[in-house]
């Protein structure tokens, strides 16, 4: 009987310690703006999608990126543009605005050596490839903010990016 009480108390203590030590990353620091990029058929995905791990493309309607992308009235690219990146086994999408700066004009860039998203203003770095856009260095760690992630849905041989 004492053994059962001991193990129950031990498990409760471990659970309490684990819950108390969890850090919540706020991936909603960048304001929510409409996102809809239709790459939902094979031809569009083949032309504008990503295929190899770490391959990325930036969609920004205001700055006409990619330059030859057929933007329509129904294409929306979020607050600061959309980063589409191929992860380990699926494409992922994020807003390009720095979560620390939270400005549509202060955008992250991708370091081609390690695929981290980097803010030139505050110096924060994020992991969009395998870390779900979580912070890896800089002010973002102290502020506990990560990149705003968008949904990437399979559709007819391609994908649709939306929120």
C-alpha positions as CSV (number, residue, x, y, z in Angstrom):
1,X,0.0,0.0,0.0
2,X,2.8,2.4,0.9
3,X,4.5,1.6,-2.4
4,X,1.4,2.6,-4.4
5,X,1.1,5.8,-2.5
6,X,4.8,6.6,-3.1
7,X,4.5,5.9,-6.9
8,X,1.3,8.0,-7.1
9,X,3.0,10.9,-5.3
10,X,6.1,10.5,-7.4
11,X,4.1,10.5,-10.7
12,X,2.0,13.5,-9.5
13,X,5.2,15.4,-8.7
14,X,6.8,14.6,-12.1
15,X,3.6,15.6,-13.9
16,X,3.4,18.9,-11.9
17,X,7.1,19.6,-12.6
18,X,6.7,18.9,-16.3
19,X,3.6,21.1,-16.6
20,X,5.2,23.9,-14.7
21,X,8.4,23.9,-16.8
22,X,6.6,24.1,-20.2
23,X,7.2,27.3,-22.1
24,X,4.4,28.4,-24.5
25,X,5.6,29.9,-27.7
26,X,3.2,32.6,-29.1
27,X,2.9,32.1,-32.8
28,X,0.2,34.7,-33.1
29,X,2.3,37.8,-32.5
30,X,1.9,38.8,-36.1
31,X,-1.6,40.0,-36.8
32,X,-3.9,37.6,-38.6
33,X,-4.5,38.6,-42.2
34,X,-6.2,36.7,-44.9
35,X,-4.1,34.1,-46.7
36,X,-5.1,32.1,-49.8
37,X,-2.6,30.9,-52.4
38,X,-4.0,28.3,-54.8
39,X,-1.4,26.0,-56.0
40,X,-4.0,23.3,-56.0
41,X,-3.3,21.5,-59.2
42,X,-0.3,19.7,-60.5
43,X,0.7,22.4,-63.1
44,X,0.6,25.2,-60.5
45,X,2.4,23.2,-57.9
46,X,5.0,22.1,-60.4
47,X,5.6,25.7,-61.5
48,X,5.5,27.5,-58.1
49,X,5.6,24.8,-55.4
50,X,8.6,23.3,-53.5
51,X,9.8,19.8,-53.6
52,X,13.1,19.1,-51.9
53,X,13.7,19.6,-48.1
54,X,14.7,23.2,-47.4
55,X,13.5,24.4,-50.8
56,X,11.5,27.6,-50.3
57,X,9.5,30.2,-52.2
58,X,8.2,33.6,-51.0
59,X,4.7,34.8,-52.1
60,X,4.1,38.5,-51.6
61,X,1.3,40.1,-53.6
62,X,2.4,43.7,-52.8
63,X,5.9,43.1,-54.1
64,X,4.9,40.8,-57.0
65,X,6.8,37.8,-55.7
66,X,7.2,35.5,-57.4
67,X,7.5,37.9,-60.3
68,X,5.6,35.8,-62.8
69,X,3.0,34.3,-60.4
70,X,-0.6,34.8,-61.7
71,X,-2.1,36.7,-58.7
72,X,-5.8,36.9,-58.8
73,X,-8.4,38.9,-56.9
74,X,-8.7,35.8,-54.6
75,X,-5.0,35.6,-53.8
76,X,-4.0,36.9,-50.4
77,X,-0.5,36.8,-48.9
78,X,-1.0,37.5,-45.2
79,X,0.6,40.3,-43.2
80,X,4.1,40.4,-44.6
81,X,4.1,37.8,-47.4
82,X,4.1,34.0,-47.1
83,X,7.1,31.7,-46.9
84,X,6.4,28.3,-48.4
85,X,9.1,25.8,-47.4
86,X,9.4,22.0,-47.9
87,X,9.9,20.3,-44.5
88,X,11.1,16.8,-43.9
89,X,8.0,15.2,-45.4
90,X,5.5,18.0,-46.2
91,X,5.3,21.6,-47.3
92,X,4.9,24.2,-44.5
93,X,3.9,27.9,-44.7
94,X,4.6,30.9,-42.5
95,X,4.1,34.7,-42.5
96,X,7.4,36.5,-43.5
97,X,6.9,39.3,-40.9
98,X,9.2,39.1,-37.9
99,X,7.1,38.2,-34.8
100,X,9.2,40.4,-32.5
101,X,8.8,43.5,-34.8
102,X,5.3,42.7,-35.8
103,X,5.4,45.0,-38.8
104,X,4.4,44.1,-42.4
105,X,7.6,45.9,-43.7
106,X,10.1,44.1,-41.4
107,X,10.4,40.8,-43.0
108,X,12.5,37.7,-42.3
109,X,15.1,36.4,-44.8
110,X,16.2,32.8,-45.2
111,X,19.8,31.8,-44.4
112,X,20.6,29.3,-47.2
113,X,23.2,27.6,-45.1
114,X,20.9,26.4,-42.3
115,X,17.4,27.4,-43.5
116,X,16.8,29.6,-40.5
117,X,14.5,32.7,-40.9
118,X,16.5,35.7,-39.7
119,X,15.4,39.3,-38.8
120,X,17.9,41.9,-39.8
121,X,16.4,44.4,-37.4
122,X,16.3,42.5,-34.0
123,X,18.6,39.6,-34.9
124,X,16.1,36.9,-33.9
125,X,16.3,33.6,-35.7
126,X,13.6,31.0,-36.2
127,X,13.4,27.4,-37.4
128,X,10.8,27.0,-40.1
129,X,12.2,23.8,-41.5
130,X,11.8,21.4,-38.5
131,X,10.9,23.6,-35.6
132,X,7.4,24.8,-36.7
133,X,8.8,28.4,-36.8
134,X,9.9,28.5,-33.2
135,X,12.7,30.8,-32.0
136,X,16.3,29.6,-31.9
137,X,18.1,32.8,-31.0
138,X,17.7,36.5,-30.2
139,X,15.0,38.6,-28.6
140,X,12.4,36.1,-29.9
141,X,13.5,33.5,-27.3
142,X,13.1,36.0,-24.4
143,X,9.7,37.2,-25.8
144,X,8.7,33.6,-26.5
145,X,7.4,34.3,-30.0
146,X,7.5,32.2,-33.1
147,X,6.5,32.6,-36.7
148,X,2.8,32.6,-37.6
149,X,2.1,29.3,-39.3
150,X,-0.5,28.8,-42.1
151,X,-2.3,25.6,-43.2
152,X,-1.1,23.8,-46.4
153,X,-3.9,21.6,-47.7
154,X,-3.4,18.9,-50.5
155,X,-5.7,19.5,-53.5
156,X,-5.8,17.8,-56.9
157,X,-2.0,17.1,-57.3
158,X,-1.0,20.4,-55.6
159,X,-1.6,22.4,-52.4
160,X,-3.6,25.3,-51.2
161,X,-2.1,27.6,-48.6
162,X,-4.7,29.3,-46.3
163,X,-5.4,30.4,-42.8
